Amino acid sequence: MSFKKDINNIHDKSYKDLFSTSDAFLSFVNTFIQGDWVDKLEKDKLILVDKSYILSDYEELESDIVYNATIGEDNIIFYVLLELQSSV
């Protein structure tokens, strides 16, 4: 007999999982962000970063999605916060 565990925040987790793939992240950036640099962003230069941090007061913080990218000689960090509202 198996029991299925209820998943909390299923929508948050689904979007985090989706944007954890570089293809989906690039599609998101290309769709919603305008700028000359967007076309220079390459999939093979995107690195998904461990997203757990310890703050100066020792509180733990976990971001939704963090990517490290290289565009030319510049190192860029994308820190994406997803806020989804499933009810009013």
PDB file of N, CA, C and O in Angstrom:
ATOM      1  N   MET A   1       0.849  -1.164   0.000  1.00  0.00           N
ATOM      2  CA  MET A   1       0.000   0.000   0.000  1.00  0.00           C
ATOM      3  C   MET A   1       0.903   1.238   0.000  1.00  0.00           C
ATOM      4  O   MET A   1       1.877   1.304   0.750  1.00  0.00           O
ATOM      5  N   SER A   2       0.567   2.220  -0.852  1.00  0.00           N
ATOM      6  CA  SER A   2       1.359   3.446  -0.879  1.00  0.00           C
ATOM      7  C   SER A   2       0.479   4.642  -0.564  1.00  0.00           C
ATOM      8  O   SER A   2      -0.705   4.681  -0.899  1.00  0.00           O
ATOM      9  N   PHE A   3       1.084   5.597   0.078  1.00  0.00           N
ATOM     10  CA  PHE A   3       0.385   6.829   0.415  1.00  0.00           C
ATOM     11  C   PHE A   3       1.043   7.968  -0.343  1.00  0.00           C
ATOM     12  O   PHE A   3       2.268   8.076  -0.386  1.00  0.00           O
ATOM     13  N   LYS A   4       0.227   8.803  -0.932  1.00  0.00           N
ATOM     14  CA  LYS A   4       0.752   9.956  -1.642  1.00  0.00           C
ATOM     15  C   LYS A   4       0.740  11.159  -0.703  1.00  0.00           C
ATOM     16  O   LYS A   4      -0.287  11.497  -0.114  1.00  0.00           O
ATOM     17  N   LYS A   5       1.882  11.786  -0.580  1.00  0.00           N
ATOM     18  CA  LYS A   5       2.022  12.939   0.294  1.00  0.00           C
ATOM     19  C   LYS A   5       1.445  14.171  -0.409  1.00  0.00           C
ATOM     20  O   LYS A   5       1.691  14.382  -1.597  1.00  0.00           O
ATOM     21  N   ASP A   6       0.683  14.974   0.318  1.00  0.00           N
ATOM     22  CA  ASP A   6       0.167  16.220  -0.226  1.00  0.00           C
ATOM     23  C   ASP A   6       1.334  17.164  -0.503  1.00  0.00           C
ATOM     24  O   ASP A   6       2.272  17.260   0.289  1.00  0.00           O
ATOM     25  N   ILE A   7       1.264  17.850  -1.624  1.00  0.00           N
ATOM     26  CA  ILE A   7       2.312  18.794  -1.989  1.00  0.00           C
ATOM     27  C   ILE A   7       1.840  20.198  -1.670  1.00  0.00           C
ATOM     28  O   ILE A   7       0.805  20.645  -2.163  1.00  0.00           O
ATOM     29  N   ASN A   8       2.609  20.891  -0.839  1.00  0.00           N
ATOM     30  CA  ASN A   8       2.296  22.280  -0.518  1.00  0.00           C
ATOM     31  C   ASN A   8       2.793  23.176  -1.637  1.00  0.00           C
ATOM     32  O   ASN A   8       3.844  22.916  -2.223  1.00  0.00           O
ATOM     33  N   ASN A   9       2.052  24.221  -1.935  1.00  0.00           N
ATOM     34  CA  ASN A   9       2.458  25.208  -2.933  1.00  0.00           C
ATOM     35  C   ASN A   9       2.788  24.564  -4.279  1.00  0.00           C
ATOM     36  O   ASN A   9       3.843  24.828  -4.857  1.00  0.00           O
ATOM     37  N   ILE A  10       1.895  23.730  -4.770  1.00  0.00           N
ATOM     38  CA  ILE A  10       2.138  22.986  -6.003  1.00  0.00           C
ATOM     39  C   ILE A  10       2.456  23.916  -7.173  1.00  0.00           C
ATOM     40  O   ILE A  10       3.299  23.579  -8.004  1.00  0.00           O
ATOM     41  N   HIS A  11       1.805  25.074  -7.258  1.00  0.00           N
ATOM     42  CA  HIS A  11       2.045  25.987  -8.369  1.00  0.00           C
ATOM     43  C   HIS A  11       3.437  26.610  -8.277  1.00  0.00           C
ATOM     44  O   HIS A  11       4.132  26.724  -9.286  1.00  0.00           O
ATOM     45  N   ASP A  12       3.844  27.010  -7.078  1.00  0.00           N
ATOM     46  CA  ASP A  12       5.190  27.558  -6.898  1.00  0.00           C
ATOM     47  C   ASP A  12       6.236  26.537  -7.316  1.00  0.00           C
ATOM     48  O   ASP A  12       7.166  26.858  -8.057  1.00  0.00           O
ATOM     49  N   LYS A  13       6.086  25.330  -6.850  1.00  0.00           N
ATOM     50  CA  LYS A  13       7.062  24.282  -7.144  1.00  0.00           C
ATOM     51  C   LYS A  13       7.073  23.938  -8.623  1.00  0.00           C
ATOM     52  O   LYS A  13       8.129  23.646  -9.184  1.00  0.00           O
ATOM     53  N   SER A  14       5.906  23.971  -9.263  1.00  0.00           N
ATOM     54  CA  SER A  14       5.836  23.673 -10.697  1.00  0.00           C
ATOM     55  C   SER A  14       6.587  24.725 -11.507  1.00  0.00           C
ATOM     56  O   SER A  14       7.339  24.389 -12.422  1.00  0.00           O
ATOM     57  N   TYR A  15       6.382  26.000 -11.170  1.00  0.00           N
ATOM     58  CA  TYR A  15       7.082  27.068 -11.893  1.00  0.00           C
ATOM     59  C   TYR A  15       8.581  27.049 -11.614  1.00  0.00           C
ATOM     60  O   TYR A  15       9.379  27.301 -12.516  1.00  0.00           O
ATOM     61  N   LYS A  16       8.965  26.759 -10.396  1.00  0.00           N
ATOM     62  CA  LYS A  16      10.390  26.654 -10.078  1.00  0.00           C
ATOM     63  C   LYS A  16      11.022  25.531 -10.893  1.00  0.00           C
ATOM     64  O   LYS A  16      12.124  25.678 -11.420  1.00  0.00           O
ATOM     65  N   ASP A  17      10.320  24.418 -10.990  1.00  0.00           N
ATOM     66  CA  ASP A  17      10.821  23.296 -11.777  1.00  0.00           C
ATOM     67  C   ASP A  17      10.929  23.683 -13.255  1.00  0.00           C
ATOM     68  O   ASP A  17      11.927  23.381 -13.910  1.00  0.00           O
ATOM     69  N   LEU A  18       9.904  24.345 -13.770  1.00  0.00           N
ATOM     70  CA  LEU A  18       9.904  24.765 -15.172  1.00  0.00           C
ATOM     71  C   LEU A  18      11.084  25.686 -15.476  1.00  0.00           C
ATOM     72  O   LEU A  18      11.816  25.455 -16.438  1.00  0.00           O
ATOM     73  N   PHE A  19      11.273  26.723 -14.668  1.00  0.00           N
ATOM     74  CA  PHE A  19      12.332  27.696 -14.933  1.00  0.00           C
ATOM     75  C   PHE A  19      13.715  27.193 -14.531  1.00  0.00           C
ATOM     76  O   PHE A  19      14.707  27.895 -14.729  1.00  0.00           O
ATOM     77  N   SER A  20      13.795  26.008 -13.981  1.00  0.00           N
ATOM     78  CA  SER A  20      15.083  25.401 -13.700  1.00  0.00           C
ATOM     79  C   SER A  20      15.724  24.836 -14.959  1.00  0.00           C
ATOM     80  O   SER A  20      16.887  24.433 -14.940  1.00  0.00           O
ATOM     81  N   THR A  21      14.972  24.805 -16.048  1.00  0.00           N
ATOM     82  CA  THR A  21      15.547  24.394 -17.333  1.00  0.00           C
ATOM     83  C   THR A  21      15.952  25.655 -18.088  1.00  0.00           C
ATOM     84  O   THR A  21      15.178  26.608 -18.181  1.00  0.00           O
ATOM     85  N   SER A  22      17.153  25.654 -18.620  1.00  0.00           N
ATOM     86  CA  SER A  22      17.667  26.850 -19.286  1.00  0.00           C
ATOM     87  C   SER A  22      16.844  27.221 -20.515  1.00  0.00           C
ATOM     88  O   SER A  22      16.736  28.404 -20.839  1.00  0.00           O
ATOM     89  N   ASP A  23      16.261  26.242 -21.208  1.00  0.00           N
ATOM     90  CA  ASP A  23      15.410  26.545 -22.374  1.00  0.00           C
ATOM     91  C   ASP A  23      14.202  27.381 -21.968  1.00  0.00           C
ATOM     92  O   ASP A  23      13.891  28.376 -22.623  1.00  0.00           O
ATOM     93  N   ALA A  24      13.526  26.994 -20.905  1.00  0.00           N
ATOM     94  CA  ALA A  24      12.353  27.734 -20.441  1.00  0.00           C
ATOM     95  C   ALA A  24      12.749  29.116 -19.928  1.00  0.00           C
ATOM     96  O   ALA A  24      12.046  30.096 -20.171  1.00  0.00           O
ATOM     97  N   PHE A  25      13.876  29.193 -19.218  1.00  0.00           N
ATOM     98  CA  PHE A  25      14.340  30.480 -18.714  1.00  0.00           C
ATOM     99  C   PHE A  25      14.658  31.434 -19.865  1.00  0.00           C
ATOM    100  O   PHE A  25      14.275  32.603 -19.824  1.00  0.00           O
ATOM    101  N   LEU A  26      15.358  30.938 -20.896  1.00  0.00           N
ATOM    102  CA  LEU A  26      15.673  31.778 -22.051  1.00  0.00           C
ATOM    103  C   LEU A  26      14.411  32.241 -22.770  1.00  0.00           C
ATOM    104  O   LEU A  26      14.319  33.392 -23.197  1.00  0.00           O
ATOM    105  N   SER A  27      13.452  31.353 -22.901  1.00  0.00           N
ATOM    106  CA  SER A  27      12.180  31.716 -23.529  1.00  0.00           C
ATOM    107  C   SER A  27      11.490  32.818 -22.736  1.00  0.00           C
ATOM    108  O   SER A  27      10.969  33.772 -23.313  1.00  0.00           O
ATOM    109  N   PHE A  28      11.487  32.687 -21.427  1.00  0.00           N
ATOM    110  CA  PHE A  28      10.896  33.696 -20.543  1.00  0.00           C
ATOM    111  C   PHE A  28      11.578  35.055 -20.728  1.00  0.00           C
ATOM    112  O   PHE A  28      10.910  36.075 -20.898  1.00  0.00           O
ATOM    113  N   VAL A  29      12.905  35.059 -20.692  1.00  0.00           N
ATOM    114  CA  VAL A  29      13.665  36.302 -20.836  1.00  0.00           C
ATOM    115  C   VAL A  29      13.400  36.937 -22.203  1.00  0.00           C
ATOM    116  O   VAL A  29      13.158  38.141 -22.296  1.00  0.00           O
ATOM    117  N   ASN A  30      13.447  36.125 -23.260  1.00  0.00           N
ATOM    118  CA  ASN A  30      13.229  36.655 -24.607  1.00  0.00           C
ATOM    119  C   ASN A  30      11.818  37.180 -24.810  1.00  0.00           C
ATOM    120  O   ASN A  30      11.611  38.083 -25.620  1.00  0.00           O
ATOM    121  N   THR A  31      10.847  36.639 -24.097  1.00  0.00           N
ATOM    122  CA  THR A  31       9.456  37.063 -24.245  1.00  0.00           C
ATOM    123  C   THR A  31       9.159  38.345 -23.471  1.00  0.00           C
ATOM    124  O   THR A  31       8.439  39.211 -23.968  1.00  0.00           O
ATOM    125  N   PHE A  32       9.700  38.475 -22.271  1.00  0.00           N
ATOM    126  CA  PHE A  32       9.277  39.555 -21.382  1.00  0.00           C
ATOM    127  C   PHE A  32      10.291  40.672 -21.152  1.00  0.00           C
ATOM    128  O   PHE A  32       9.947  41.693 -20.556  1.00  0.00           O
ATOM    129  N   ILE A  33      11.518  40.505 -21.603  1.00  0.00           N
ATOM    130  CA  ILE A  33      12.532  41.527 -21.355  1.00  0.00           C
ATOM    131  C   ILE A  33      13.043  42.061 -22.693  1.00  0.00           C
ATOM    132  O   ILE A  33      13.345  41.299 -23.611  1.00  0.00           O
ATOM    133  N   GLN A  34      13.130  43.368 -22.779  1.00  0.00           N
ATOM    134  CA  GLN A  34      13.638  44.010 -23.987  1.00  0.00           C
ATOM    135  C   GLN A  34      15.004  44.609 -23.698  1.00  0.00           C
ATOM    136  O   GLN A  34      15.239  45.167 -22.627  1.00  0.00           O
ATOM    137  N   GLY A  35      15.881  44.486 -24.650  1.00  0.00           N
ATOM    138  CA  GLY A  35      17.213  45.063 -24.506  1.00  0.00           C
ATOM    139  C   GLY A  35      18.157  44.417 -25.504  1.00  0.00           C
ATOM    140  O   GLY A  35      17.956  43.277 -25.923  1.00  0.00           O
ATOM    141  N   ASP A  36      19.185  45.157 -25.876  1.00  0.00           N
ATOM    142  CA  ASP A  36      20.162  44.633 -26.836  1.00  0.00           C
ATOM    143  C   ASP A  36      20.876  43.390 -26.309  1.00  0.00           C
ATOM    144  O   ASP A  36      21.252  42.512 -27.086  1.00  0.00           O
ATOM    145  N   TRP A  37      21.061  43.316 -25.005  1.00  0.00           N
ATOM    146  CA  TRP A  37      21.805  42.217 -24.397  1.00  0.00           C
ATOM    147  C   TRP A  37      21.047  40.901 -24.418  1.00  0.00           C
ATOM    148  O   TRP A  37      21.658  39.837 -24.315  1.00  0.00           O
ATOM    149  N   VAL A  38      19.706  40.953 -24.552  1.00  0.00           N
ATOM    150  CA  VAL A  38      18.892  39.728 -24.504  1.00  0.00           C
ATOM    151  C   VAL A  38      19.281  38.763 -25.628  1.00  0.00           C
ATOM    152  O   VAL A  38      19.359  37.555 -25.408  1.00  0.00           O
ATOM    153  N   ASP A  39      19.525  39.294 -26.828  1.00  0.00           N
ATOM    154  CA  ASP A  39      19.910  38.445 -27.959  1.00  0.00           C
ATOM    155  C   ASP A  39      21.294  37.832 -27.789  1.00  0.00           C
ATOM    156  O   ASP A  39      21.624  36.861 -28.469  1.00  0.00           O
ATOM    157  N   LYS A  40      22.096  38.376 -26.907  1.00  0.00           N
ATOM    158  CA  LYS A  40      23.451  37.872 -26.681  1.00  0.00           C
ATOM    159  C   LYS A  40      23.497  36.766 -25.624  1.00  0.00           C
ATOM    160  O   LYS A  40      24.536  36.137 -25.420  1.00  0.00           O
ATOM    161  N   LEU A  41      22.380  36.537 -24.964  1.00  0.00           N
ATOM    162  CA  LEU A  41      22.312  35.512 -23.923  1.00  0.00           C
ATOM    163  C   LEU A  41      22.256  34.131 -24.574  1.00  0.00           C
ATOM    164  O   LEU A  41      21.389  33.866 -25.407  1.00  0.00           O
ATOM    165  N   GLU A  42      23.183  33.257 -24.191  1.00  0.00           N
ATOM    166  CA  GLU A  42      23.293  31.931 -24.796  1.00  0.00           C
ATOM    167  C   GLU A  42      23.045  30.834 -23.768  1.00  0.00           C
ATOM    168  O   GLU A  42      23.473  30.917 -22.617  1.00  0.00           O
ATOM    169  N   LYS A  43      22.342  29.809 -24.223  1.00  0.00           N
ATOM    170  CA  LYS A  43      21.976  28.699 -23.338  1.00  0.00           C
ATOM    171  C   LYS A  43      23.201  28.044 -22.697  1.00  0.00           C
ATOM    172  O   LYS A  43      23.187  27.730 -21.507  1.00  0.00           O
ATOM    173  N   ASP A  44      24.260  27.838 -23.483  1.00  0.00           N
ATOM    174  CA  ASP A  44      25.430  27.137 -22.953  1.00  0.00           C
ATOM    175  C   ASP A  44      26.260  27.991 -21.993  1.00  0.00           C
ATOM    176  O   ASP A  44      27.233  27.508 -21.414  1.00  0.00           O
ATOM    177  N   LYS A  45      25.874  29.269 -21.823  1.00  0.00           N
ATOM    178  CA  LYS A  45      26.579  30.137 -20.881  1.00  0.00           C
ATOM    179  C   LYS A  45      25.700  30.483 -19.679  1.00  0.00           C
ATOM    180  O   LYS A  45      25.992  31.414 -18.927  1.00  0.00           O
ATOM    181  N   LEU A  46      24.629  29.726 -19.513  1.00  0.00           N
ATOM    182  CA  LEU A  46      23.748  29.877 -18.348  1.00  0.00           C
ATOM    183  C   LEU A  46      24.037  28.753 -17.365  1.00  0.00           C
ATOM    184  O   LEU A  46      24.094  27.585 -17.748  1.00  0.00           O
ATOM    185  N   ILE A  47      24.217  29.102 -16.115  1.00  0.00           N
ATOM    186  CA  ILE A  47      24.461  28.099 -15.078  1.00  0.00           C
ATOM    187  C   ILE A  47      23.438  28.312 -13.967  1.00  0.00           C
ATOM    188  O   ILE A  47      23.369  29.392 -13.379  1.00  0.00           O
ATOM    189  N   LEU A  48      22.647  27.286 -13.683  1.00  0.00           N
ATOM    190  CA  LEU A  48      21.701  27.337 -12.571  1.00  0.00           C
ATOM    191  C   LEU A  48      22.503  27.249 -11.276  1.00  0.00           C
ATOM    192  O   LEU A  48      23.316  26.341 -11.104  1.00  0.00           O
ATOM    193  N   VAL A  49      22.271  28.196 -10.364  1.00  0.00           N
ATOM    194  CA  VAL A  49      23.075  28.328  -9.142  1.00  0.00           C
ATOM    195  C   VAL A  49      22.301  27.791  -7.944  1.00  0.00           C
ATOM    196  O   VAL A  49      21.080  27.928  -7.862  1.00  0.00           O
ATOM    197  N   ASP A  50      23.040  27.172  -7.012  1.00  0.00           N
ATOM    198  CA  ASP A  50      22.441  26.762  -5.749  1.00  0.00           C
ATOM    199  C   ASP A  50      21.822  27.997  -5.117  1.00  0.00           C
ATOM    200  O   ASP A  50      22.467  29.042  -5.035  1.00  0.00           O
ATOM    201  N   LYS A  51      20.596  27.888  -4.677  1.00  0.00           N
ATOM    202  CA  LYS A  51      19.854  29.086  -4.301  1.00  0.00           C
ATOM    203  C   LYS A  51      19.530  29.198  -2.819  1.00  0.00           C
ATOM    204  O   LYS A  51      18.528  29.812  -2.452  1.00  0.00           O
ATOM    205  N   SER A  52      20.332  28.635  -1.991  1.00  0.00           N
ATOM    206  CA  SER A  52      20.119  28.755  -0.560  1.00  0.00           C
ATOM    207  C   SER A  52      21.224  29.639   0.014  1.00  0.00           C
ATOM    208  O   SER A  52      22.406  29.415  -0.248  1.00  0.00           O
ATOM    209  N   TYR A  53      20.835  30.639   0.792  1.00  0.00           N
ATOM    210  CA  TYR A  53      21.780  31.600   1.328  1.00  0.00           C
ATOM    211  C   TYR A  53      21.585  31.740   2.830  1.00  0.00           C
ATOM    212  O   TYR A  53      20.484  31.540   3.343  1.00  0.00           O
ATOM    213  N   ILE A  54      22.650  32.083   3.527  1.00  0.00           N
ATOM    214  CA  ILE A  54      22.575  32.402   4.944  1.00  0.00           C
ATOM    215  C   ILE A  54      22.810  33.909   5.065  1.00  0.00           C
ATOM    216  O   ILE A  54      23.843  34.422   4.633  1.00  0.00           O
ATOM    217  N   LEU A  55      21.854  34.602   5.649  1.00  0.00           N
ATOM    218  CA  LEU A  55      21.943  36.051   5.796  1.00  0.00           C
ATOM    219  C   LEU A  55      22.818  36.416   6.985  1.00  0.00           C
ATOM    220  O   LEU A  55      23.192  35.548   7.773  1.00  0.00           O
ATOM    221  N   SER A  56      23.146  37.695   7.116  1.00  0.00           N
ATOM    222  CA  SER A  56      24.036  38.138   8.185  1.00  0.00           C
ATOM    223  C   SER A  56      23.471  37.875   9.576  1.00  0.00           C
ATOM    224  O   SER A  56      24.235  37.748  10.532  1.00  0.00           O
ATOM    225  N   ASP A  57      22.148  37.791   9.709  1.00  0.00           N
ATOM    226  CA  ASP A  57      21.548  37.477  11.008  1.00  0.00           C
ATOM    227  C   ASP A  57      21.282  35.972  11.149  1.00  0.00           C
ATOM    228  O   ASP A  57      20.541  35.543  12.034  1.00  0.00           O
ATOM    229  N   TYR A  58      21.893  35.186  10.272  1.00  0.00           N
ATOM    230  CA  TYR A  58      21.826  33.729  10.263  1.00  0.00           C
ATOM    231  C   TYR A  58      20.463  33.161   9.905  1.00  0.00           C
ATOM    232  O   TYR A  58      20.209  31.973  10.104  1.00  0.00           O
ATOM    233  N   GLU A  59      19.596  33.998   9.383  1.00  0.00           N
ATOM    234  CA  GLU A  59      18.339  33.498   8.833  1.00  0.00           C
ATOM    235  C   GLU A  59      18.651  32.863   7.487  1.00  0.00           C
ATOM    236  O   GLU A  59      19.564  33.298   6.786  1.00  0.00           O
ATOM    237  N   GLU A  60      17.897  31.843   7.132  1.00  0.00           N
ATOM    238  CA  GLU A  60      18.105  31.197   5.845  1.00  0.00           C
ATOM    239  C   GLU A  60      17.139  31.797   4.835  1.00  0.00           C
ATOM    240  O   GLU A  60      15.981  32.071   5.150  1.00  0.00           O
ATOM    241  N   LEU A  61      17.625  31.994   3.632  1.00  0.00           N
ATOM    242  CA  LEU A  61      16.825  32.545   2.555  1.00  0.00           C
ATOM    243  C   LEU A  61      16.990  31.653   1.338  1.00  0.00           C
ATOM    244  O   LEU A  61      18.108  31.271   0.994  1.00  0.00           O
ATOM    245  N   GLU A  62      15.901  31.323   0.692  1.00  0.00           N
ATOM    246  CA  GLU A  62      15.973  30.553  -0.538  1.00  0.00           C
ATOM    247  C   GLU A  62      15.261  31.337  -1.624  1.00  0.00           C
ATOM    248  O   GLU A  62      14.081  31.666  -1.506  1.00  0.00           O
ATOM    249  N   SER A  63      15.994  31.627  -2.675  1.00  0.00           N
ATOM    250  CA  SER A  63      15.395  32.354  -3.796  1.00  0.00           C
ATOM    251  C   SER A  63      14.658  31.360  -4.684  1.00  0.00           C
ATOM    252  O   SER A  63      14.810  30.147  -4.538  1.00  0.00           O
ATOM    253  N   ASP A  64      13.867  31.883  -5.595  1.00  0.00           N
ATOM    254  CA  ASP A  64      13.144  31.006  -6.509  1.00  0.00           C
ATOM    255  C   ASP A  64      14.077  30.447  -7.575  1.00  0.00           C
ATOM    256  O   ASP A  64      14.219  29.231  -7.701  1.00  0.00           O
ATOM    257  N   ILE A  65      14.705  31.318  -8.332  1.00  0.00           N
ATOM    258  CA  ILE A  65      15.610  30.881  -9.404  1.00  0.00           C
ATOM    259  C   ILE A  65      16.797  31.840  -9.464  1.00  0.00           C
ATOM    260  O   ILE A  65      16.617  33.057  -9.443  1.00  0.00           O
ATOM    261  N   VAL A  66      18.008  31.291  -9.541  1.00  0.00           N
ATOM    262  CA  VAL A  66      19.208  32.100  -9.741  1.00  0.00           C
ATOM    263  C   VAL A  66      20.013  31.474 -10.878  1.00  0.00           C
ATOM    264  O   VAL A  66      20.332  30.285 -10.861  1.00  0.00           O
ATOM    265  N   TYR A  67      20.331  32.309 -11.863  1.00  0.00           N
ATOM    266  CA  TYR A  67      21.197  31.888 -12.963  1.00  0.00           C
ATOM    267  C   TYR A  67      22.409  32.795 -13.008  1.00  0.00           C
ATOM    268  O   TYR A  67      22.306  33.999 -12.771  1.00  0.00           O
ATOM    269  N   ASN A  68      23.543  32.219 -13.311  1.00  0.00           N
ATOM    270  CA  ASN A  68      24.764  32.953 -13.573  1.00  0.00           C
ATOM    271  C   ASN A  68      24.986  32.855 -15.078  1.00  0.00           C
ATOM    272  O   ASN A  68      24.933  31.760 -15.637  1.00  0.00           O
ATOM    273  N   ALA A  69      25.233  33.986 -15.744  1.00  0.00           N
ATOM    274  CA  ALA A  69      25.417  33.989 -17.194  1.00  0.00           C
ATOM    275  C   ALA A  69      26.635  34.824 -17.553  1.00  0.00           C
ATOM    276  O   ALA A  69      27.039  35.723 -16.816  1.00  0.00           O
ATOM    277  N   THR A  70      27.201  34.506 -18.694  1.00  0.00           N
ATOM    278  CA  THR A  70      28.293  35.294 -19.243  1.00  0.00           C
ATOM    279  C   THR A  70      27.834  35.852 -20.576  1.00  0.00           C
ATOM    280  O   THR A  70      27.402  35.116 -21.464  1.00  0.00           O
ATOM    281  N   ILE A  71      27.936  37.180 -20.700  1.00  0.00           N
ATOM    282  CA  ILE A  71      27.638  37.844 -21.964  1.00  0.00           C
ATOM    283  C   ILE A  71      28.892  38.632 -22.328  1.00  0.00           C
ATOM    284  O   ILE A  71      29.222  39.635 -21.695  1.00  0.00           O
ATOM    285  N   GLY A  72      29.577  38.159 -23.352  1.00  0.00           N
ATOM    286  CA  GLY A  72      30.869  38.763 -23.697  1.00  0.00           C
ATOM    287  C   GLY A  72      31.826  38.540 -22.558  1.00  0.00           C
ATOM    288  O   GLY A  72      32.125  37.400 -22.202  1.00  0.00           O
ATOM    289  N   GLU A  73      32.313  39.626 -21.982  1.00  0.00           N
ATOM    290  CA  GLU A  73      33.240  39.534 -20.848  1.00  0.00           C
ATOM    291  C   GLU A  73      32.546  39.797 -19.519  1.00  0.00           C
ATOM    292  O   GLU A  73      33.176  39.771 -18.462  1.00  0.00           O
ATOM    293  N   ASP A  74      31.240  40.051 -19.583  1.00  0.00           N
ATOM    294  CA  ASP A  74      30.483  40.390 -18.375  1.00  0.00           C
ATOM    295  C   ASP A  74      29.858  39.164 -17.732  1.00  0.00           C
ATOM    296  O   ASP A  74      29.322  38.291 -18.415  1.00  0.00           O
ATOM    297  N   ASN A  75      29.934  39.112 -16.412  1.00  0.00           N
ATOM    298  CA  ASN A  75      29.279  38.062 -15.639  1.00  0.00           C
ATOM    299  C   ASN A  75      28.000  38.656 -15.065  1.00  0.00           C
ATOM    300  O   ASN A  75      28.042  39.658 -14.351  1.00  0.00           O
ATOM    301  N   ILE A  76      26.862  38.038 -15.377  1.00  0.00           N
ATOM    302  CA  ILE A  76      25.558  38.550 -14.971  1.00  0.00           C
ATOM    303  C   ILE A  76      24.899  37.527 -14.047  1.00  0.00           C
ATOM    304  O   ILE A  76      24.979  36.324 -14.294  1.00  0.00           O
ATOM    305  N   ILE A  77      24.251  37.998 -12.989  1.00  0.00           N
ATOM    306  CA  ILE A  77      23.488  37.115 -12.115  1.00  0.00           C
ATOM    307  C   ILE A  77      22.021  37.491 -12.228  1.00  0.00           C
ATOM    308  O   ILE A  77      21.645  38.641 -11.999  1.00  0.00           O
ATOM    309  N   PHE A  78      21.193  36.511 -12.584  1.00  0.00           N
ATOM    310  CA  PHE A  78      19.750  36.691 -12.656  1.00  0.00           C
ATOM    311  C   PHE A  78      19.152  36.107 -11.384  1.00  0.00           C
ATOM    312  O   PHE A  78      19.315  34.920 -11.100  1.00  0.00           O
ATOM    313  N   TYR A  79      18.475  36.928 -10.639  1.00  0.00           N
ATOM    314  CA  TYR A  79      17.830  36.531  -9.385  1.00  0.00           C
ATOM    315  C   TYR A  79      16.340  36.709  -9.619  1.00  0.00           C
ATOM    316  O   TYR A  79      15.837  37.833  -9.614  1.00  0.00           O
ATOM    317  N   VAL A  80      15.632  35.607  -9.823  1.00  0.00           N
ATOM    318  CA  VAL A  80      14.227  35.659 -10.222  1.00  0.00           C
ATOM    319  C   VAL A  80      13.343  35.252  -9.047  1.00  0.00           C
ATOM    320  O   VAL A  80      13.502  34.171  -8.481  1.00  0.00           O
ATOM    321  N   LEU A  81      12.417  36.126  -8.691  1.00  0.00           N
ATOM    322  CA  LEU A  81      11.447  35.835  -7.645  1.00  0.00           C
ATOM    323  C   LEU A  81      10.090  35.643  -8.306  1.00  0.00           C
ATOM    324  O   LEU A  81       9.613  36.527  -9.017  1.00  0.00           O
ATOM    325  N   LEU A  82       9.477  34.509  -8.077  1.00  0.00           N
ATOM    326  CA  LEU A  82       8.168  34.212  -8.637  1.00  0.00           C
ATOM    327  C   LEU A  82       7.122  34.395  -7.554  1.00  0.00           C
ATOM    328  O   LEU A  82       7.193  33.756  -6.504  1.00  0.00           O
ATOM    329  N   GLU A  83       6.168  35.246  -7.797  1.00  0.00           N
ATOM    330  CA  GLU A  83       5.074  35.470  -6.848  1.00  0.00           C
ATOM    331  C   GLU A  83       3.781  35.090  -7.537  1.00  0.00           C
ATOM    332  O   GLU A  83       3.315  35.794  -8.432  1.00  0.00           O
ATOM    333  N   LEU A  84       3.210  33.989  -7.126  1.00  0.00           N
ATOM    334  CA  LEU A  84       1.989  33.496  -7.717  1.00  0.00           C
ATOM    335  C   LEU A  84       0.860  33.603  -6.691  1.00  0.00           C
ATOM    336  O   LEU A  84       1.029  33.240  -5.527  1.00  0.00           O
ATOM    337  N   GLN A  85      -0.267  34.096  -7.130  1.00  0.00           N
ATOM    338  CA  GLN A  85      -1.403  34.239  -6.235  1.00  0.00           C
ATOM    339  C   GLN A  85      -2.504  33.329  -6.751  1.00  0.00           C
ATOM    340  O   GLN A  85      -3.015  33.527  -7.853  1.00  0.00           O
ATOM    341  N   SER A  86      -2.870  32.330  -5.956  1.00  0.00           N
ATOM    342  CA  SER A  86      -3.896  31.377  -6.382  1.00  0.00           C
ATOM    343  C   SER A  86      -5.271  31.704  -5.814  1.00  0.00           C
ATOM    344  O   SER A  86      -6.256  31.044  -6.146  1.00  0.00           O
ATOM    345  N   SER A  87      -5.338  32.715  -4.965  1.00  0.00           N
ATOM    346  CA  SER A  87      -6.636  33.122  -4.437  1.00  0.00           C
ATOM    347  C   SER A  87      -6.619  34.629  -4.189  1.00  0.00           C
ATOM    348  O   SER A  87      -5.556  35.246  -4.111  1.00  0.00           O
ATOM    349  N   VAL A  88      -7.788  35.199  -4.067  1.00  0.00           N
ATOM    350  CA  VAL A  88      -7.888  36.639  -3.855  1.00  0.00           C
ATOM    351  C   VAL A  88      -7.532  36.963  -2.418  1.00  0.00           C
ATOM    352  O   VAL A  88      -7.552  38.130  -2.025  1.00  0.00           O
TER     353      VAL A  88
END
